[in-house]
Amino acid sequence: MARWDEILSLPVQNPPSLEFSAAEIVWSRVEGWRETLDRLALIPFSRVNDFVRGESNNKDCPTRFHVEARRRRSPEIANKLKVDGILEYILYWCSFGPDDHRKGGVVRPSRTYCAKRKTPAGRPNTKRGCVCHFIVKRLIAAPSVALIIYNQDKHIDKKGLPCHGPQDTKAAGTYAMFAPCISDELRLQIMSLLYVGVPVETIMQRHTEAVEKQGGPSNRDDLLTHRYVRSLERKIRRSVHELDSNDDIGINMWVEMHQDHVFFYEDFSDTEPFVLGIQTDWQLQQMIRFGNHSLIASNSSFGKNKLKYPIYSLLVFDSKKNAIPVAWIITPRFASTEIHRWMRALYDRIHSKDPSWRLGGFIVDDPLADVNVIRDVFRCAVLISFWRVRHSWHKNLVCRCSNIGMQADVSKRLGELVSDICRGRISLDSFNDFIEEFATCSDFLDYFKGVWFPKLGAWTNILKALPLASTEVSSAIECYHNQLKLRLLNEKDSGVYRRADWLVDKLGTKVHSYYWLDEYSDKDNFSRYWKDEWKCGLTSWRQALKILDSDVDFNGNSARVVQRKNPENVNVVLNPGSEFAMCDCSWAKMGNLCEHVIKSTWIVRESRSVSQSNSMFQYKRTLMNALRCPPHNSLMRDHAVSLAVSVQAQLNALFSQEYCGSNAGASVPLEERVAAEPASNLELDIPNEASNEESRRVSLNSSEALQNTRQPTVDLGIAAENSSDLMATEEQFSVESGNLLGKGPSLDFGLVNDNTNEDALGNVDGVAVQRKPLNCHNSKKNIGEGVLNIIAIDSASIFVIDSHMTSKLDNGFAEANGVKNLDVSG
């Protein structure tokens, strides 16, 4: 048992990369059978496939590993808990072995399953007696851990000579120089092209041209054959979505056939509904790549009027700020209990691949979403997107009110109401005044009262409680919603919409292929076969970036946007600068957010003729409220005081005692003065909440020389444990950080409450701060001389402290949403 005690005491290694090889693992030597030393390591069992892929992609000797033998204990059998008990045994062998089909090679008697052919048909290049193999054991004592025994790690034959790859001189000019089969990436590319309708001949022609351009084959993918592509096309053509006449049985069969694409599945029971979570390997990679320290948005209840079960989509944003679906959840309802189950399973799946993965912010579009569950699982900020409500109001206003002037007035008033709600100025009762004000617009008001009045209470509460996502995020989600509608709901037979097996099959095949091709760099080579479903243009936000300021002309309460390619086409925007501005283009009449509205709004807000956006207002308010965040327990306060002493010592070393104070005052330890007079060095000028003064400010009551000195860098740690309401912003904050004597502009520390006017919130300049871990708490107290509640702003990021967490905001995406690249610590 000493052997197993030593094995189980080894650390479980989990490299952060998506796939890893033996070179990235620390191997241990443990005494094995027959007085030999086994080379072994422990990894999570869920990452065995990642290890197999990483070891197959060996640059020195590319290959593939296949399952040569497998033994699995039935789960129905009661497992006796013993230290060496095995739940599962898997033997992986290099695909160039263990048999040797070369001349004079040895083939196991059990494998002589076919008669010898006159032509080798490539077999000598696929079986060359390679002895490289490893064993994976899943132990009863630790079911979540895989024991890997890797004694034969060299790709050699029984004679000890290289048998394939670049090191084998006899393999030159044959397939044995490369891996025995094409890569998963190329296979996914071919399948995606076939699903969207690209012919086999075109795929092979483009592939051949690419290989010739690079000067000949350099890897196994360059040896793609027409026969292989034709076999994949035949497989797609013969596949059917209806696996059984019973829809529920068909779903169960699909789940069994696509275990790798399912991260959560529960069938109907007496108490719980049906839940199916779909996520392919490619979607998982995109979620890890673009979701780490960034945003994830939800698009809930897609197709609830047409499909048997609605679709709940999770989205990330790529480098071009386009939305990519990284998971689809299909279930009849999205109650909080169901959300917690599949959301926790998804989070655990991501962390099994990358333990360092952290989410920066989660955007919901449903006022009834369980925010506490999201914060509990992802431990991040939660924001609300208003795009769905705006889309519905705008679309129905255009359809139900023919008077353009009335449309503009109603839309502007609705935008003002939403803006006031987000800023905490009004309540739900204001909508009654809105109905009385526009009583003449009876058709739209009937729709508004019948559909939205029961929901206004929930929306009002959520808009007050959560920060509002930016226009760029809303435009990306809206673009995804319209794309999914075009790519999914395009069947000639509408009867298939009522079958769940058709839904999961099309999502996992054709729809998934469209989104994969959106990220494919060489998709322009197949532009001849583009259809409406394949076309993936820029979002409205990105299109607005291409409109020049000179193309926008303002005239009173409207703006004219001229199309540069065709100057005769002019689009008129009413109420530019409003949250609910209206445009006469065809895209806006469908209720969508168009580029003309976005561009005119930018220009108006740059001129300061209208108030800043709701998301910008909330963002600044959070920054300013972060100033009121001292430590909440004695240990943290003691640490803060020690930091203040360190800062004071640095100041005393830099400035003469003439400016730092008298000798008597300097001789008194700072911690004693803090204990005696905790607020003696800070004077708070706190106006009445009902006054219209600019803000509440904190002034340092130090010497005159210190007041005329640049703001020093404060070595103050800022961190937290959970996420809170961080704001999405449409403007950029960038302040240069400095050393001890900071080169960046100083910050006039101001404390503002929720009723602070907008002008006062625009006076933040910045302060250079170094950060170290230190818990913070939302409080109005102030501690120590020189120790303040600080927002740290440098040239690349902004640190925002709120009641739950500290997050890092990259200024690239911060122009639009303020929570890009959040560095969540906690």
MOLIN-V23086 format. One record per backbone hydrogen bond with DSSP energy under -1.0 kcal/mol. CO is the residue of the C=O (numbers start at 1). NH is the residue of the N-H. If there is no record, write none. Layout:
# MOLIN-V23086
{{CO | NH} {CO | NH}}
This chain:
# MOLIN-V23086
{{1 | 5} {2 | 6} {3 | 7} {4 | 8} {7 | 10} {21 | 24} {22 | 25} {28 | 40} {30 | 38} {33 | 36} {36 | 32} {38 | 30} {39 | 150} {40 | 28} {41 | 148} {42 | 13} {43 | 146} {44 | 47} {45 | 48} {47 | 51} {48 | 52} {49 | 53} {50 | 54} {51 | 55} {52 | 56} {53 | 57} {56 | 63} {64 | 95} {66 | 93} {69 | 91} {71 | 89} {74 | 77} {82 | 85} {85 | 140} {87 | 73} {88 | 138} {89 | 71} {90 | 136} {91 | 68} {91 | 69} {92 | 134} {93 | 66} {94 | 97} {96 | 128} {96 | 130} {99 | 129} {102 | 105} {106 | 100} {108 | 111} {109 | 112} {111 | 113} {120 | 123} {122 | 125} {123 | 126} {123 | 127} {127 | 101} {132 | 94} {134 | 92} {135 | 149} {136 | 90} {137 | 147} {138 | 87} {138 | 88} {142 | 145} {144 | 45} {146 | 43} {147 | 137} {148 | 41} {149 | 135} {152 | 133} {154 | 156} {156 | 131} {157 | 160} {161 | 157} {165 | 168} {168 | 171} {169 | 172} {171 | 174} {174 | 177} {175 | 178} {176 | 165} {183 | 187} {184 | 188} {185 | 189} {186 | 190} {187 | 191} {188 | 192} {189 | 193} {190 | 194} {191 | 195} {192 | 196} {193 | 198} {194 | 197} {199 | 203} {200 | 204} {201 | 205} {202 | 206} {203 | 207} {204 | 208} {205 | 209} {206 | 210} {207 | 211} {208 | 212} {209 | 213} {210 | 214} {211 | 216} {220 | 223} {221 | 224} {225 | 229} {226 | 230} {227 | 231} {228 | 232} {229 | 233} {230 | 234} {231 | 235} {232 | 236} {233 | 237} {234 | 238} {241 | 243} {246 | 250} {247 | 251} {248 | 252} {249 | 253} {250 | 254} {251 | 255} {252 | 256} {253 | 257} {254 | 258} {258 | 261} {259 | 262} {261 | 279} {264 | 277} {266 | 275} {272 | 269} {275 | 266} {276 | 330} {277 | 263} {277 | 264} {278 | 328} {280 | 284} {281 | 285} {282 | 286} {283 | 287} {284 | 288} {285 | 289} {286 | 290} {287 | 291} {291 | 294} {293 | 822} {294 | 360} {294 | 361} {296 | 363} {297 | 315} {299 | 313} {301 | 304} {302 | 311} {303 | 307} {311 | 302} {312 | 329} {313 | 299} {314 | 326} {315 | 297} {316 | 324} {318 | 321} {322 | 318} {324 | 316} {327 | 314} {328 | 278} {329 | 312} {330 | 276} {335 | 339} {336 | 340} {337 | 341} {338 | 342} {339 | 343} {340 | 344} {341 | 345} {342 | 346} {343 | 347} {344 | 348} {345 | 349} {346 | 350} {347 | 351} {348 | 352} {350 | 354} {354 | 357} {358 | 293} {360 | 381} {361 | 296} {362 | 383} {363 | 298} {364 | 385} {366 | 369} {369 | 371} {370 | 374} {371 | 375} {372 | 376} {373 | 377} {374 | 378} {375 | 379} {381 | 362} {383 | 364} {384 | 469} {386 | 390} {387 | 391} {388 | 392} {389 | 393} {390 | 394} {391 | 395} {392 | 396} {393 | 397} {394 | 398} {395 | 399} {396 | 400} {397 | 401} {403 | 407} {404 | 408} {405 | 409} {406 | 410} {407 | 411} {408 | 412} {409 | 413} {410 | 414} {411 | 415} {412 | 416} {413 | 417} {414 | 418} {415 | 419} {416 | 420} {417 | 421} {418 | 422} {419 | 423} {420 | 425} {421 | 424} {427 | 430} {428 | 431} {429 | 432} {430 | 434} {431 | 435} {432 | 436} {433 | 437} {434 | 438} {438 | 441} {440 | 442} {441 | 445} {442 | 446} {443 | 447} {444 | 448} {445 | 449} {446 | 450} {447 | 451} {448 | 452} {448 | 453} {452 | 456} {455 | 459} {456 | 460} {457 | 461} {458 | 462} {459 | 463} {460 | 464} {461 | 465} {462 | 466} {467 | 384} {470 | 474} {471 | 475} {472 | 476} {473 | 477} {474 | 478} {475 | 479} {476 | 480} {477 | 481} {478 | 482} {479 | 483} {480 | 484} {481 | 485} {482 | 486} {483 | 487} {484 | 488} {485 | 489} {488 | 490} {493 | 496} {494 | 497} {495 | 498} {496 | 499} {497 | 308} {499 | 503} {500 | 504} {501 | 505} {502 | 506} {503 | 507} {504 | 508} {506 | 511} {509 | 513} {510 | 514} {511 | 515} {512 | 516} {513 | 517} {514 | 518} {520 | 523} {522 | 525} {523 | 526} {524 | 527} {526 | 529} {527 | 530} {531 | 535} {539 | 543} {540 | 544} {543 | 546} {544 | 547} {548 | 551} {549 | 552} {551 | 562} {553 | 560} {557 | 575} {558 | 555} {559 | 573} {560 | 553} {561 | 571} {566 | 569} {569 | 563} {571 | 561} {572 | 584} {573 | 559} {574 | 582} {575 | 578} {578 | 581} {582 | 574} {585 | 589} {587 | 592} {588 | 591} {594 | 598} {595 | 599} {596 | 600} {597 | 601} {598 | 602} {599 | 603} {600 | 604} {601 | 605} {602 | 606} {603 | 607} {604 | 609} {613 | 617} {614 | 618} {615 | 619} {616 | 620} {617 | 621} {618 | 622} {619 | 623} {620 | 624} {621 | 625} {622 | 626} {624 | 627} {625 | 628} {628 | 779} {630 | 777} {633 | 637} {634 | 638} {635 | 639} {636 | 640} {637 | 641} {638 | 642} {639 | 643} {640 | 644} {641 | 645} {642 | 646} {643 | 647} {644 | 648} {645 | 649} {646 | 650} {647 | 651} {648 | 652} {649 | 653} {650 | 654} {651 | 655} {656 | 659} {656 | 660} {657 | 661} {662 | 666} {663 | 667} {669 | 673} {670 | 674} {671 | 675} {672 | 676} {673 | 677} {677 | 680} {679 | 682} {681 | 701} {683 | 699} {688 | 691} {696 | 751} {697 | 685} {699 | 683} {700 | 702} {703 | 707} {704 | 708} {714 | 716} {714 | 770} {724 | 726} {740 | 713} {740 | 742} {747 | 749} {749 | 698} {751 | 696} {753 | 756} {759 | 762} {760 | 763} {767 | 793} {770 | 716} {774 | 719} {777 | 779} {792 | 799} {794 | 735} {796 | 811} {797 | 794} {798 | 809} {800 | 807} {804 | 722} {805 | 802} {807 | 800} {809 | 798} {813 | 816} {813 | 817} {820 | 810} {822 | 824}}
